[in-house]
């Protein structure tokens, strides 16, 4: 879904929103081997993007939406839920 010429990496919107089904928004980031020291910086970048997308009117209308950041570092994955 394009929102103001920007794209969340994954945005799942339930067809039947009135039944209380929840949506999901995920922002992915990747760090190369040896860049593990930049993890917090990448997580912050992903959080800021999620929050920016969350301010768009099209997404604000989705009352029940889970928001996550996922940062892959070499062979590890760090997932954070944004409240």
N, CA, C and O atoms as CSV, one atom per row, in Angstrom:
chain,resi,resn,atom,element,x,y,z
A,1,UNK,N,N,0.851,-1.187,0.000
A,1,UNK,CA,C,0.000,0.000,0.000
A,1,UNK,C,C,0.888,1.238,0.000
A,1,UNK,O,O,1.748,1.389,0.868
A,2,UNK,N,N,0.688,2.101,-0.947
A,2,UNK,CA,C,1.436,3.356,-0.991
A,2,UNK,C,C,0.713,4.367,-0.118
A,2,UNK,O,O,-0.505,4.526,-0.200
A,3,UNK,N,N,1.490,5.050,0.725
A,3,UNK,CA,C,0.937,6.093,1.581
A,3,UNK,C,C,1.809,7.326,1.389
A,3,UNK,O,O,2.972,7.342,1.793
A,4,UNK,N,N,1.259,8.331,0.786
A,4,UNK,CA,C,1.965,9.587,0.509
A,4,UNK,C,C,3.315,9.333,-0.161
A,4,UNK,O,O,4.341,9.889,0.229
A,5,UNK,N,N,3.278,8.465,-1.191
A,5,UNK,CA,C,4.444,8.120,-2.000
A,5,UNK,C,C,5.524,7.377,-1.223
A,5,UNK,O,O,6.684,7.361,-1.637
A,6,UNK,N,N,5.154,6.762,-0.102
A,6,UNK,CA,C,6.071,5.947,0.682
A,6,UNK,C,C,5.422,4.591,0.902
A,6,UNK,O,O,4.202,4.450,0.817
A,7,UNK,N,N,6.249,3.603,1.184
A,7,UNK,CA,C,5.747,2.249,1.323
A,7,UNK,C,C,6.262,1.588,2.606
A,7,UNK,O,O,7.473,1.449,2.776
A,8,UNK,N,N,5.370,1.180,3.504
A,8,UNK,CA,C,5.825,0.298,4.591
A,8,UNK,C,C,6.293,-1.013,3.950
A,8,UNK,O,O,5.761,-1.417,2.916
A,9,UNK,N,N,7.278,-1.677,4.552
A,9,UNK,CA,C,7.781,-2.922,3.965
A,9,UNK,C,C,6.667,-3.959,3.870
A,9,UNK,O,O,6.476,-4.568,2.818
A,10,UNK,N,N,5.940,-4.160,4.951
A,10,UNK,CA,C,4.772,-5.051,4.923
A,10,UNK,C,C,3.638,-4.372,5.671
A,10,UNK,O,O,3.817,-3.889,6.789
A,11,UNK,N,N,2.482,-4.342,5.049
A,11,UNK,CA,C,1.283,-3.803,5.680
A,11,UNK,C,C,0.126,-4.729,5.340
A,11,UNK,O,O,-0.323,-4.789,4.196
A,12,UNK,N,N,-0.346,-5.448,6.346
A,12,UNK,CA,C,-1.466,-6.371,6.176
A,12,UNK,C,C,-2.709,-5.741,6.779
A,12,UNK,O,O,-2.744,-5.410,7.964
A,13,UNK,N,N,-3.724,-5.582,5.951
A,13,UNK,CA,C,-4.967,-4.944,6.387
A,13,UNK,C,C,-6.093,-5.964,6.265
A,13,UNK,O,O,-6.324,-6.494,5.178
A,14,UNK,N,N,-6.797,-6.248,7.357
A,14,UNK,CA,C,-7.895,-7.213,7.268
A,14,UNK,C,C,-9.028,-6.683,6.409
A,14,UNK,O,O,-9.332,-5.491,6.430
A,15,UNK,N,N,-9.647,-7.568,5.660
A,15,UNK,CA,C,-10.768,-7.170,4.813
A,15,UNK,C,C,-11.973,-6.765,5.650
A,15,UNK,O,O,-12.678,-5.812,5.318
A,16,UNK,N,N,-12.201,-7.491,6.731
A,16,UNK,CA,C,-13.367,-7.244,7.577
A,16,UNK,C,C,-12.913,-6.574,8.882
A,16,UNK,O,O,-12.870,-7.206,9.937
A,17,UNK,N,N,-12.587,-5.320,8.786
A,17,UNK,CA,C,-12.088,-4.569,9.942
A,17,UNK,C,C,-13.131,-4.410,11.037
A,17,UNK,O,O,-12.785,-4.293,12.213
A,18,UNK,N,N,-14.381,-4.406,10.668
A,18,UNK,CA,C,-15.448,-4.194,11.649
A,18,UNK,C,C,-15.633,-5.394,12.580
A,18,UNK,O,O,-16.368,-5.300,13.563
A,19,UNK,N,N,-14.982,-6.511,12.287
A,19,UNK,CA,C,-15.087,-7.695,13.142
A,19,UNK,C,C,-13.972,-7.750,14.185
A,19,UNK,O,O,-13.860,-8.728,14.924
A,20,UNK,N,N,-13.155,-6.713,14.246
A,20,UNK,CA,C,-12.101,-6.648,15.259
A,20,UNK,C,C,-10.791,-7.298,14.866
A,20,UNK,O,O,-9.883,-7.410,15.690
A,21,UNK,N,N,-10.680,-7.731,13.613
A,21,UNK,CA,C,-9.422,-8.321,13.173
A,21,UNK,C,C,-8.332,-7.253,13.187
A,21,UNK,O,O,-8.591,-6.072,12.953
A,22,UNK,N,N,-7.129,-7.689,13.461
A,22,UNK,CA,C,-6.018,-6.756,13.589
A,22,UNK,C,C,-5.159,-6.746,12.316
A,22,UNK,O,O,-5.038,-7.751,11.614
A,23,UNK,N,N,-4.574,-5.588,12.048
A,23,UNK,CA,C,-3.639,-5.457,10.946
A,23,UNK,C,C,-2.210,-5.580,11.462
A,23,UNK,O,O,-1.980,-5.598,12.671
A,24,UNK,N,N,-1.260,-5.663,10.550
A,24,UNK,CA,C,0.152,-5.787,10.914
A,24,UNK,C,C,0.975,-4.903,9.981
A,24,UNK,O,O,0.784,-4.905,8.765
A,25,UNK,N,N,1.897,-4.145,10.584
A,25,UNK,CA,C,2.852,-3.350,9.809
A,25,UNK,C,C,4.257,-3.731,10.281
A,25,UNK,O,O,4.540,-3.734,11.479
A,26,UNK,N,N,5.130,-4.051,9.326
A,26,UNK,CA,C,6.492,-4.467,9.659
A,26,UNK,C,C,7.475,-3.660,8.824
A,26,UNK,O,O,7.299,-3.493,7.618
A,27,UNK,N,N,8.507,-3.166,9.484
A,27,UNK,CA,C,9.593,-2.459,8.808
A,27,UNK,C,C,10.870,-3.283,8.993
A,27,UNK,O,O,11.278,-3.562,10.120
A,28,UNK,N,N,11.497,-3.670,7.875
A,28,UNK,CA,C,12.696,-4.491,7.910
A,28,UNK,C,C,13.952,-3.653,7.678
A,28,UNK,O,O,13.955,-2.700,6.898
A,29,UNK,N,N,15.010,-4.038,8.378
A,29,UNK,CA,C,16.338,-3.450,8.153
A,29,UNK,C,C,17.346,-4.589,8.168
A,29,UNK,O,O,17.085,-5.647,8.740
A,30,UNK,N,N,18.490,-4.376,7.544
A,30,UNK,CA,C,19.525,-5.391,7.458
A,30,UNK,C,C,20.876,-4.754,7.724
A,30,UNK,O,O,21.163,-3.653,7.255
A,31,UNK,N,N,21.706,-5.468,8.489
A,31,UNK,CA,C,23.077,-5.046,8.725
A,31,UNK,C,C,24.012,-6.141,8.235
A,31,UNK,O,O,23.740,-7.326,8.428
A,32,UNK,N,N,25.100,-5.753,7.609
A,32,UNK,CA,C,26.081,-6.712,7.123
A,32,UNK,C,C,26.913,-7.257,8.278
A,32,UNK,O,O,26.959,-6.680,9.365
A,33,UNK,N,N,27.554,-8.361,8.018
A,33,UNK,CA,C,28.451,-8.955,9.005
A,33,UNK,C,C,29.506,-7.923,9.412
A,33,UNK,O,O,30.110,-7.272,8.559
A,34,UNK,N,N,29.715,-7.785,10.688
A,34,UNK,CA,C,30.684,-6.813,11.187
A,34,UNK,C,C,30.071,-5.469,11.538
A,34,UNK,O,O,30.759,-4.603,12.078
A,35,UNK,N,N,28.775,-5.274,11.240
A,35,UNK,CA,C,28.114,-4.005,11.542
A,35,UNK,C,C,27.190,-4.117,12.760
A,35,UNK,O,O,26.304,-3.283,12.948
A,36,UNK,N,N,27.398,-5.141,13.579
A,36,UNK,CA,C,26.536,-5.367,14.730
A,36,UNK,C,C,26.459,-4.161,15.659
A,36,UNK,O,O,25.458,-3.961,16.347
A,37,UNK,N,N,27.517,-3.363,15.674
A,37,UNK,CA,C,27.551,-2.180,16.543
A,37,UNK,C,C,26.545,-1.106,16.107
A,37,UNK,O,O,26.308,-0.154,16.850
A,38,UNK,N,N,25.960,-1.242,14.932
A,38,UNK,CA,C,24.983,-0.274,14.433
A,38,UNK,C,C,23.542,-0.734,14.670
A,38,UNK,O,O,22.607,-0.139,14.134
A,39,UNK,N,N,23.357,-1.791,15.473
A,39,UNK,CA,C,22.031,-2.357,15.698
A,39,UNK,C,C,21.057,-1.325,16.253
A,39,UNK,O,O,19.968,-1.147,15.707
A,40,UNK,N,N,21.433,-0.647,17.323
A,40,UNK,CA,C,20.524,0.336,17.938
A,40,UNK,C,C,20.166,1.449,16.957
A,40,UNK,O,O,19.028,1.917,16.936
A,41,UNK,N,N,21.114,1.865,16.162
A,41,UNK,CA,C,20.870,2.914,15.164
A,41,UNK,C,C,19.848,2.446,14.123
A,41,UNK,O,O,18.947,3.199,13.752
A,42,UNK,N,N,19.989,1.202,13.653
A,42,UNK,CA,C,19.047,0.664,12.666
A,42,UNK,C,C,17.664,0.467,13.273
A,42,UNK,O,O,16.657,0.731,12.616
A,43,UNK,N,N,17.605,0.002,14.533
A,43,UNK,CA,C,16.315,-0.160,15.197
A,43,UNK,C,C,15.622,1.190,15.327
A,43,UNK,O,O,14.416,1.300,15.105
A,44,UNK,N,N,16.380,2.208,15.685
A,44,UNK,CA,C,15.814,3.547,15.821
A,44,UNK,C,C,15.293,4.044,14.471
A,44,UNK,O,O,14.213,4.630,14.399
A,45,UNK,N,N,16.051,3.814,13.416
A,45,UNK,CA,C,15.637,4.217,12.069
A,45,UNK,C,C,14.318,3.521,11.683
A,45,UNK,O,O,13.416,4.149,11.130
A,46,UNK,N,N,14.223,2.240,11.977
A,46,UNK,CA,C,13.005,1.491,11.667
A,46,UNK,C,C,11.825,1.991,12.505
A,46,UNK,O,O,10.715,2.124,11.988
A,47,UNK,N,N,12.052,2.269,13.795
A,47,UNK,CA,C,10.988,2.807,14.665
A,47,UNK,C,C,10.476,4.131,14.134
A,47,UNK,O,O,9.268,4.365,14.099
A,48,UNK,N,N,11.381,4.992,13.724
A,48,UNK,CA,C,10.986,6.306,13.205
A,48,UNK,C,C,10.146,6.157,11.942
A,48,UNK,O,O,9.179,6.894,11.752
A,49,UNK,N,N,10.504,5.215,11.081
A,49,UNK,CA,C,9.717,5.002,9.866
A,49,UNK,C,C,8.327,4.486,10.207
A,49,UNK,O,O,7.336,4.940,9.634
A,50,UNK,N,N,8.249,3.539,11.137
A,50,UNK,CA,C,6.948,2.991,11.556
A,50,UNK,C,C,6.081,4.108,12.130
A,50,UNK,O,O,4.897,4.206,11.808
A,51,UNK,N,N,6.664,4.942,12.970
A,51,UNK,CA,C,5.895,6.039,13.574
A,51,UNK,C,C,5.454,7.040,12.513
A,51,UNK,O,O,4.343,7.566,12.582
A,52,UNK,N,N,6.308,7.307,11.539
A,52,UNK,CA,C,5.952,8.222,10.447
A,52,UNK,C,C,4.778,7.659,9.653
A,52,UNK,O,O,3.822,8.378,9.363
A,53,UNK,N,N,4.846,6.376,9.302
A,53,UNK,CA,C,3.744,5.762,8.566
A,53,UNK,C,C,2.465,5.775,9.398
A,53,UNK,O,O,1.374,5.965,8.862
A,54,UNK,N,N,2.599,5.573,10.700
A,54,UNK,CA,C,1.443,5.553,11.593
A,54,UNK,C,C,0.714,6.881,11.677
A,54,UNK,O,O,-0.439,6.922,12.107
A,55,UNK,N,N,1.357,7.963,11.278
A,55,UNK,CA,C,0.736,9.281,11.291
A,55,UNK,C,C,-0.078,9.568,10.031
A,55,UNK,O,O,-0.858,10.520,10.004
A,56,UNK,N,N,0.093,8.761,8.996
A,56,UNK,CA,C,-0.665,8.960,7.766
A,56,UNK,C,C,-2.131,8.637,8.021
A,56,UNK,O,O,-2.451,7.670,8.713
A,57,UNK,N,N,-2.998,9.432,7.473
A,57,UNK,CA,C,-4.442,9.288,7.703
A,57,UNK,C,C,-4.948,7.899,7.326
A,57,UNK,O,O,-5.788,7.330,8.023
A,58,UNK,N,N,-4.434,7.352,6.217
A,58,UNK,CA,C,-4.885,6.031,5.769
A,58,UNK,C,C,-4.592,4.950,6.798
A,58,UNK,O,O,-5.351,3.992,6.940
A,59,UNK,N,N,-3.481,5.112,7.516
A,59,UNK,CA,C,-3.096,4.109,8.514
A,59,UNK,C,C,-3.713,4.429,9.868
A,59,UNK,O,O,-4.025,3.515,10.631
A,60,UNK,N,N,-3.895,5.709,10.182
A,60,UNK,CA,C,-4.558,6.086,11.436
A,60,UNK,C,C,-5.962,5.488,11.517
A,60,UNK,O,O,-6.445,5.172,12.604
A,61,UNK,N,N,-6.607,5.336,10.372
A,61,UNK,CA,C,-7.952,4.771,10.327
A,61,UNK,C,C,-7.980,3.317,10.785
A,61,UNK,O,O,-9.028,2.812,11.186
A,62,UNK,N,N,-6.842,2.649,10.729
A,62,UNK,CA,C,-6.755,1.257,11.168
A,62,UNK,C,C,-6.530,1.236,12.674
A,62,UNK,O,O,-5.396,1.359,13.137
A,63,UNK,N,N,-7.583,1.082,13.424
A,63,UNK,CA,C,-7.502,1.179,14.886
A,63,UNK,C,C,-6.697,0.044,15.506
A,63,UNK,O,O,-5.926,0.270,16.438
A,64,UNK,N,N,-6.867,-1.162,15.005
A,64,UNK,CA,C,-6.196,-2.325,15.571
A,64,UNK,C,C,-5.073,-2.771,14.650
A,64,UNK,O,O,-5.294,-3.538,13.712
A,65,UNK,N,N,-3.865,-2.286,14.925
A,65,UNK,CA,C,-2.736,-2.659,14.085
A,65,UNK,C,C,-1.510,-2.894,14.958
A,65,UNK,O,O,-1.147,-2.067,15.794
A,66,UNK,N,N,-0.890,-4.038,14.741
A,66,UNK,CA,C,0.373,-4.346,15.410
A,66,UNK,C,C,1.491,-3.783,14.553
A,66,UNK,O,O,1.442,-3.851,13.325
A,67,UNK,N,N,2.508,-3.222,15.218
A,67,UNK,CA,C,3.630,-2.620,14.501
A,67,UNK,C,C,4.926,-3.239,15.013
A,67,UNK,O,O,5.152,-3.327,16.220
A,68,UNK,N,N,5.779,-3.669,14.074
A,68,UNK,CA,C,7.026,-4.328,14.433
A,68,UNK,C,C,8.183,-3.795,13.601
A,68,UNK,O,O,8.015,-3.384,12.453
A,69,UNK,N,N,9.365,-3.814,14.215
A,69,UNK,CA,C,10.600,-3.619,13.476
A,69,UNK,C,C,11.344,-4.940,13.509
A,69,UNK,O,O,11.318,-5.653,14.513
A,70,UNK,N,N,12.008,-5.265,12.407
A,70,UNK,CA,C,12.802,-6.481,12.320
A,70,UNK,C,C,14.152,-6.083,11.736
A,70,UNK,O,O,14.232,-5.558,10.625
A,71,UNK,N,N,15.214,-6.340,12.503
A,71,UNK,CA,C,16.563,-6.044,12.031
A,71,UNK,C,C,17.337,-7.360,11.978
A,71,UNK,O,O,17.480,-8.051,12.987
A,72,UNK,N,N,17.831,-7.690,10.797
A,72,UNK,CA,C,18.646,-8.883,10.616
A,72,UNK,C,C,20.111,-8.478,10.651
A,72,UNK,O,O,20.543,-7.569,9.943
A,73,UNK,N,N,20.864,-9.180,11.496
A,73,UNK,CA,C,22.296,-8.928,11.617
A,73,UNK,C,C,22.993,-10.270,11.432
A,73,UNK,O,O,22.978,-11.128,12.314
A,74,UNK,N,N,23.595,-10.425,10.274
A,74,UNK,CA,C,24.290,-11.659,9.955
A,74,UNK,C,C,23.350,-12.850,10.119
A,74,UNK,O,O,22.492,-13.054,9.260
A,75,UNK,N,N,23.471,-13.642,11.181
A,75,UNK,CA,C,22.612,-14.810,11.369
A,75,UNK,C,C,21.639,-14.649,12.534
A,75,UNK,O,O,21.077,-15.639,13.003
A,76,UNK,N,N,21.429,-13.418,13.011
A,76,UNK,CA,C,20.511,-13.151,14.109
A,76,UNK,C,C,19.415,-12.181,13.643
A,76,UNK,O,O,19.628,-11.346,12.764
A,77,UNK,N,N,18.238,-12.322,14.263
A,77,UNK,CA,C,17.127,-11.443,13.926
A,77,UNK,C,C,16.604,-10.816,15.212
A,77,UNK,O,O,16.347,-11.517,16.191
A,78,UNK,N,N,16.447,-9.502,15.210
A,78,UNK,CA,C,15.953,-8.762,16.363
A,78,UNK,C,C,14.583,-8.169,16.010
A,78,UNK,O,O,14.448,-7.403,15.056
A,79,UNK,N,N,13.583,-8.541,16.796
A,79,UNK,CA,C,12.221,-8.088,16.555
A,79,UNK,C,C,11.793,-7.215,17.724
A,79,UNK,O,O,12.030,-7.554,18.884
A,80,UNK,N,N,11.170,-6.106,17.416
A,80,UNK,CA,C,10.688,-5.168,18.434
A,80,UNK,C,C,9.254,-4.781,18.106
A,80,UNK,O,O,8.944,-4.417,16.972
A,81,UNK,N,N,8.386,-4.864,19.101
A,81,UNK,CA,C,7.008,-4.414,18.904
A,81,UNK,C,C,6.921,-2.946,19.286
A,81,UNK,O,O,7.412,-2.540,20.339
A,82,UNK,N,N,6.303,-2.161,18.434
A,82,UNK,CA,C,6.136,-0.730,18.659
A,82,UNK,C,C,4.722,-0.517,19.202
A,82,UNK,O,O,3.744,-0.951,18.594
A,83,UNK,N,N,4.627,0.134,20.320
A,83,UNK,CA,C,3.316,0.401,20.948
A,83,UNK,C,C,2.867,1.805,20.642
A,83,UNK,O,O,1.793,2.218,21.079
